[in-house]
């Protein structure tokens, strides 16, 4: 039996990943933070998945979730928040909200998952963003948080390779999830016109890349762009 933990698993990329992993034989635990409505829908869709409420920005809650799991073969550190503002308008509270969740959550999950992963020669897949690679205007703190995830992934891959644990990252471009729901139809069309494949990606396409990285035992330290050629 294979065990997986997916953070931010009640919607979007996390939900699609929990579903795909479950279909591929994993016993999946998925966390969510705020929306009980999202969690209720997710539980109806995936009754076989164990959904737990936990704030990944809080180390104690992350530790508690991982201690309850009997074993761990795969950690998908997906939980994240966005932020859109010019840099002069970023408050300390907003900075901490974004950094604590997007990077701190990854750090805490990995920290408390390592022992179980080493015991099973497991895998870690983090979730960054194309903006973590090339930056996004009016998303400077969000871009910084995802850039931190990329650097952390590469460093941790070196650290854990001798212990047979792989660490990789998927870096999505524009994905049609709730995080991009703020886009007006005109803005969405303009965005898609910049993408060589001419459309936004789907959560299921990102989930497929996560599964690929999780199960390939000779890939580590890699940042896999899932962006329709947007970075070309």
ABEGO torsion letter per residue (X at the ends): XBBBBBBGAABEAAAAAAAAAAAAGBBBBBBBAABAAAAAAAAAABAABBBBBBBAABAAAAAAAAAABABBABBBBABBBBBBBBAAABBAAAAAAAAAAAAAAAAAAAAAAAAAAAAAGBBBBBBBBAAAAAEBBGAAAAAAAAAAAAAAAAAAAAAAAAAGBBBBBBBBBBBBBAAAAABBAAAAAAAAAABAAGBBBBAAAAAAAAAAAAABAABBGBBBBBAGGAAX
